[in-house]
Amino acid sequence: MKLALVLLAMSVSGCVFAQTWKTLPKGVRIVGYRNVTTSKIDSNFNQFRSETSLGATFKIDGATLNNLSGNFLNPSNIDPDAVKALTVGEYAVDASAQANVHGSGIGYGLTDRVMFYAELAFYNANVNANLKRTRGNSYKKVADLLSHSSDPAMQALSENINRLPDVNEKTIQSVITDYYGYKPIGTWQGSGYGDLETGLMFNVLDRSTWGVLLYPGIVLPTGRQDDPDILQDMGFGDGQFDAFGEMATGYIFNDYLKVGTTFRYTYQHPTDKKLRVQQERDFTLSRESGTFNVKYGDKINWMFNSTYSINDWISVTPVYRFMYQMPSSYNSDFGDANKYMAYNSDKQEHQVQLTTSLSSITPFLKKQFLLPAQINFNVVQTVAGKNVPKANRIEFEFRMIF
């Protein structure tokens, strides 16, 4: 039920000059603002890369009762059909999320080939989680099966099953809060800053029609993290330092067609976190908390775009993005939990984007306009992935150079 939304909040490292390898001239500044609004997110791509509901589904049956109570129903003594037929209930959590992000960034040309930049985002997020029952109990059916036995113990068990309490949504909510110690499932709202990214850009090669940009950087853990006691909250940062290196290059075919690509590798530094100790591989609720040294998987990001200029002012840019995050690792005194929490922790995401740009940069360079600035309208859609939400978003960007 933990929601991990990957939101691109702000980037001043995009195609400011419609050329991915360019940096600002010495002493020139850039400021940028980006607003990101997601659609209602109610599904994700699971470990099999198929789309499923964002919320969890689960059931309490005979096998569950045996696990909880130490063979409350022993199949060796009871009709296996009765054990198989026993259902306390089936339940589902309808979950959806929506976010609005305000990002800002600055850049400064240290030399004609070296540029400093920094960017930070502020998040507003809403998550709704509603617990509902999708199937009732089968007490009567199981009690009838056991009542046909000549064994007095089975007769007594039949009567006890008939007297079992009905487990509705309120009961499940009570178990989550009173037994496991989590906050109630429901509506969650939060706001705060994300992680701060900063770095340097080096224009290492410029051949007029093509070039290469290298930029190393770090991500500082300034963002809000997930609360392990709230099942439906959303983190705006992951709580550790990151270091990355990125390369950008491109080619100008003519005044109307340009292409660009970037590749980034991110190393995520291990950090200690207090988390719930997972007791089973496929069941995340736990009463126990512990300290884990968490190493989130390193990330690979690749982007390709092609810009079609209608004229000096207007251009259209289709973009493809790919992200892969390697499996995470957990180290603690809880050996089984380390394995359970690392299981199926890798992620993959494919996104497509269409950007429409209104820019005065080319007219400014031609001395036809006083101010170099750019406005972008982006439509972004996640089209495939693994262990990521299906998040679509609309973005507005403004950049000004002075």
BELWOHU-V93385 format. One record per residue. N is the residue number from 1. RES is the residue in three letters. PSI is psi in whole degrees, -180 to 180 (none if undefined). OMEGA is omega in whole degrees, 0 to 359 (NA if undefined). Layout:
N&RES&PSI&OMEGA ; N&RES&PSI&OMEGA
//
This chain:
1&MET&-12&177 ; 2&LYS&134&181 ; 3&LEU&124&178 ; 4&ALA&98&183 ; 5&LEU&128&178 ; 6&VAL&105&183 ; 7&LEU&126&174 ; 8&LEU&107&189 ; 9&ALA&-39&182 ; 10&MET&142&174 ; 11&SER&119&175 ; 12&VAL&3&184 ; 13&SER&13&179 ; 14&GLY&-162&188 ; 15&CYS&74&181 ; 16&VAL&-39&178 ; 17&PHE&17&188 ; 18&ALA&21&178 ; 19&GLN&113&191 ; 20&THR&-17&183 ; 21&TRP&-2&184 ; 22&LYS&146&171 ; 23&THR&171&177 ; 24&LEU&145&172 ; 25&PRO&161&181 ; 26&LYS&131&178 ; 27&GLY&-4&180 ; 28&VAL&143&183 ; 29&ARG&157&171 ; 30&ILE&138&171 ; 31&VAL&147&182 ; 32&GLY&154&176 ; 33&TYR&139&176 ; 34&ARG&134&173 ; 35&ASN&128&181 ; 36&VAL&127&176 ; 37&THR&122&179 ; 38&THR&156&169 ; 39&SER&175&174 ; 40&LYS&122&183 ; 41&ILE&112&182 ; 42&ASP&13&177 ; 43&SER&163&177 ; 44&ASN&172&174 ; 45&PHE&120&187 ; 46&ASN&-169&184 ; 47&GLN&-18&178 ; 48&PHE&8&178 ; 49&ARG&20&175 ; 50&SER&154&183 ; 51&GLU&129&179 ; 52&THR&167&178 ; 53&SER&146&181 ; 54&LEU&-32&181 ; 55&GLY&169&182 ; 56&ALA&153&171 ; 57&THR&143&179 ; 58&PHE&163&178 ; 59&LYS&155&175 ; 60&ILE&117&184 ; 61&ASP&-166&181 ; 62&GLY&-40&179 ; 63&ALA&-38&178 ; 64&THR&-44&179 ; 65&LEU&-39&178 ; 66&ASN&-41&180 ; 67&ASN&-38&184 ; 68&LEU&-31&190 ; 69&SER&5&180 ; 70&GLY&62&179 ; 71&ASN&56&172 ; 72&PHE&-38&174 ; 73&LEU&108&181 ; 74&ASN&112&183 ; 75&PRO&-23&180 ; 76&SER&-21&182 ; 77&ASN&-13&186 ; 78&ILE&149&175 ; 79&ASP&119&182 ; 80&PRO&-31&179 ; 81&ASP&-32&179 ; 82&ALA&-42&179 ; 83&VAL&-44&181 ; 84&LYS&-33&184 ; 85&ALA&-17&185 ; 86&LEU&122&176 ; 87&THR&124&174 ; 88&VAL&-36&178 ; 89&GLY&161&172 ; 90&GLU&143&190 ; 91&TYR&157&178 ; 92&ALA&147&174 ; 93&VAL&109&174 ; 94&ASP&117&183 ; 95&ALA&142&175 ; 96&SER&155&182 ; 97&ALA&154&177 ; 98&GLN&144&183 ; 99&ALA&150&172 ; 100&ASN&129&188 ; 101&VAL&134&174 ; 102&HIS&116&181 ; 103&GLY&147&177 ; 104&SER&149&181 ; 105&GLY&156&177 ; 106&ILE&153&175 ; 107&GLY&153&182 ; 108&TYR&131&179 ; 109&GLY&107&179 ; 110&LEU&-40&171 ; 111&THR&-176&178 ; 112&ASP&-11&181 ; 113&ARG&2&180 ; 114&VAL&131&184 ; 115&MET&138&173 ; 116&PHE&144&175 ; 117&TYR&158&175 ; 118&ALA&149&181 ; 119&GLU&147&183 ; 120&LEU&146&182 ; 121&ALA&152&174 ; 122&PHE&126&187 ; 123&TYR&143&165 ; 124&ASN&122&187 ; 125&ALA&147&175 ; 126&ASN&133&177 ; 127&VAL&132&176 ; 128&ASN&126&178 ; 129&ALA&124&184 ; 130&ASN&120&180 ; 131&LEU&128&179 ; 132&LYS&154&179 ; 133&ARG&130&182 ; 134&THR&-14&179 ; 135&ARG&139&181 ; 136&GLY&-172&183 ; 137&ASN&166&179 ; 138&SER&33&184 ; 139&TYR&-47&185 ; 140&LYS&-44&181 ; 141&LYS&-44&181 ; 142&VAL&-40&179 ; 143&ALA&-39&178 ; 144&ASP&-40&178 ; 145&LEU&-43&182 ; 146&LEU&-27&183 ; 147&SER&-19&180 ; 148&HIS&-6&179 ; 149&SER&147&177 ; 150&SER&-7&181 ; 151&ASP&122&180 ; 152&PRO&-33&179 ; 153&ALA&-38&179 ; 154&MET&-36&176 ; 155&GLN&-43&180 ; 156&ALA&-40&179 ; 157&LEU&-36&178 ; 158&SER&-43&180 ; 159&GLU&-39&180 ; 160&ASN&-39&179 ; 161&ILE&-39&178 ; 162&ASN&-26&182 ; 163&ARG&2&179 ; 164&LEU&142&180 ; 165&PRO&146&175 ; 166&ASP&133&184 ; 167&VAL&98&180 ; 168&ASN&-171&183 ; 169&GLU&-39&180 ; 170&LYS&-37&179 ; 171&THR&-44&179 ; 172&ILE&-44&178 ; 173&GLN&-38&179 ; 174&SER&-39&178 ; 175&VAL&-43&181 ; 176&ILE&-42&184 ; 177&THR&-45&186 ; 178&ASP&-40&183 ; 179&TYR&-50&183 ; 180&TYR&-23&176 ; 181&GLY&19&176 ; 182&TYR&163&171 ; 183&LYS&155&183 ; 184&PRO&147&174 ; 185&ILE&134&181 ; 186&GLY&-142&182 ; 187&THR&137&177 ; 188&TRP&136&176 ; 189&GLN&141&180 ; 190&GLY&157&177 ; 191&SER&155&179 ; 192&GLY&176&181 ; 193&TYR&152&172 ; 194&GLY&-167&179 ; 195&ASP&146&181 ; 196&LEU&127&177 ; 197&GLU&136&179 ; 198&THR&155&181 ; 199&GLY&-174&179 ; 200&LEU&145&176 ; 201&MET&131&182 ; 202&PHE&116&174 ; 203&ASN&93&188 ; 204&VAL&-16&180 ; 205&LEU&129&179 ; 206&ASP&109&181 ; 207&ARG&32&177 ; 208&SER&-59&180 ; 209&THR&-10&176 ; 210&TRP&165&182 ; 211&GLY&-178&182 ; 212&VAL&134&176 ; 213&LEU&131&174 ; 214&LEU&135&174 ; 215&TYR&119&171 ; 216&PRO&156&178 ; 217&GLY&176&178 ; 218&ILE&156&174 ; 219&VAL&122&182 ; 220&LEU&139&186 ; 221&PRO&69&180 ; 222&THR&-6&186 ; 223&GLY&159&177 ; 224&ARG&136&179 ; 225&GLN&163&174 ; 226&ASP&140&173 ; 227&ASP&119&182 ; 228&PRO&-11&180 ; 229&ASP&1&178 ; 230&ILE&115&186 ; 231&LEU&-31&189 ; 232&GLN&19&182 ; 233&ASP&175&184 ; 234&MET&131&177 ; 235&GLY&145&177 ; 236&PHE&-2&176 ; 237&GLY&165&183 ; 238&ASP&6&165 ; 239&GLY&9&178 ; 240&GLN&163&177 ; 241&PHE&140&173 ; 242&ASP&150&171 ; 243&ALA&137&183 ; 244&PHE&160&172 ; 245&GLY&135&184 ; 246&GLU&146&175 ; 247&MET&136&178 ; 248&ALA&141&177 ; 249&THR&169&181 ; 250&GLY&-180&181 ; 251&TYR&138&177 ; 252&ILE&114&178 ; 253&PHE&-46&178 ; 254&ASN&-168&181 ; 255&ASP&-13&187 ; 256&TYR&-16&185 ; 257&LEU&125&177 ; 258&LYS&148&176 ; 259&VAL&155&179 ; 260&GLY&156&178 ; 261&THR&150&176 ; 262&THR&151&176 ; 263&PHE&128&181 ; 264&ARG&137&171 ; 265&TYR&128&183 ; 266&THR&126&174 ; 267&TYR&125&180 ; 268&GLN&118&187 ; 269&HIS&138&178 ; 270&PRO&150&178 ; 271&THR&156&179 ; 272&ASP&136&179 ; 273&LYS&146&172 ; 274&LYS&118&186 ; 275&LEU&164&171 ; 276&ARG&141&182 ; 277&VAL&106&184 ; 278&GLN&129&185 ; 279&GLN&-22&180 ; 280&GLU&154&184 ; 281&ARG&-40&186 ; 282&ASP&16&179 ; 283&PHE&114&191 ; 284&THR&-16&181 ; 285&LEU&140&181 ; 286&SER&145&177 ; 287&ARG&-22&188 ; 288&GLU&141&174 ; 289&SER&154&179 ; 290&GLY&169&180 ; 291&THR&128&180 ; 292&PHE&142&167 ; 293&ASN&110&189 ; 294&VAL&128&173 ; 295&LYS&97&176 ; 296&TYR&148&184 ; 297&GLY&143&175 ; 298&ASP&155&186 ; 299&LYS&146&173 ; 300&ILE&127&177 ; 301&ASN&132&177 ; 302&TRP&138&181 ; 303&MET&143&174 ; 304&PHE&135&177 ; 305&ASN&158&174 ; 306&SER&128&184 ; 307&THR&127&178 ; 308&TYR&114&182 ; 309&SER&119&177 ; 310&ILE&-41&173 ; 311&ASN&-167&182 ; 312&ASP&-18&185 ; 313&TRP&-35&191 ; 314&ILE&136&176 ; 315&SER&159&178 ; 316&VAL&134&184 ; 317&THR&108&168 ; 318&PRO&143&185 ; 319&VAL&141&170 ; 320&TYR&135&178 ; 321&ARG&142&176 ; 322&PHE&136&177 ; 323&MET&135&173 ; 324&TYR&128&175 ; 325&GLN&127&181 ; 326&MET&163&179 ; 327&PRO&146&177 ; 328&SER&163&177 ; 329&SER&148&182 ; 330&TYR&132&179 ; 331&ASN&127&180 ; 332&SER&-175&175 ; 333&ASP&-4&183 ; 334&PHE&87&188 ; 335&GLY&-47&181 ; 336&ASP&-41&180 ; 337&ALA&-37&178 ; 338&ASN&-43&181 ; 339&LYS&-42&182 ; 340&TYR&-42&185 ; 341&MET&-26&178 ; 342&ALA&-19&183 ; 343&TYR&131&175 ; 344&ASN&42&183 ; 345&SER&0&176 ; 346&ASP&157&183 ; 347&LYS&153&177 ; 348&GLN&143&183 ; 349&GLU&136&174 ; 350&HIS&127&180 ; 351&GLN&148&171 ; 352&VAL&148&183 ; 353&GLN&145&173 ; 354&LEU&123&183 ; 355&THR&131&171 ; 356&THR&124&187 ; 357&SER&137&169 ; 358&LEU&113&188 ; 359&SER&138&175 ; 360&SER&12&184 ; 361&ILE&-48&179 ; 362&THR&-47&175 ; 363&PRO&-35&178 ; 364&PHE&-45&180 ; 365&LEU&-28&177 ; 366&LYS&7&180 ; 367&LYS&36&178 ; 368&GLN&-4&181 ; 369&PHE&148&188 ; 370&LEU&-32&191 ; 371&LEU&124&175 ; 372&PRO&116&181 ; 373&ALA&169&182 ; 374&GLN&137&174 ; 375&ILE&129&180 ; 376&ASN&140&170 ; 377&PHE&120&184 ; 378&ASN&138&170 ; 379&VAL&121&187 ; 380&VAL&136&180 ; 381&GLN&133&172 ; 382&THR&119&187 ; 383&VAL&-19&179 ; 384&ALA&165&178 ; 385&GLY&-174&178 ; 386&LYS&124&178 ; 387&ASN&38&176 ; 388&VAL&152&178 ; 389&PRO&152&173 ; 390&LYS&90&188 ; 391&ALA&120&174 ; 392&ASN&148&184 ; 393&ARG&158&175 ; 394&ILE&136&185 ; 395&GLU&145&172 ; 396&PHE&130&181 ; 397&GLU&144&172 ; 398&PHE&131&178 ; 399&ARG&139&179 ; 400&MET&136&180 ; 401&ILE&135&180 ; 402&PHE&none&NA
//
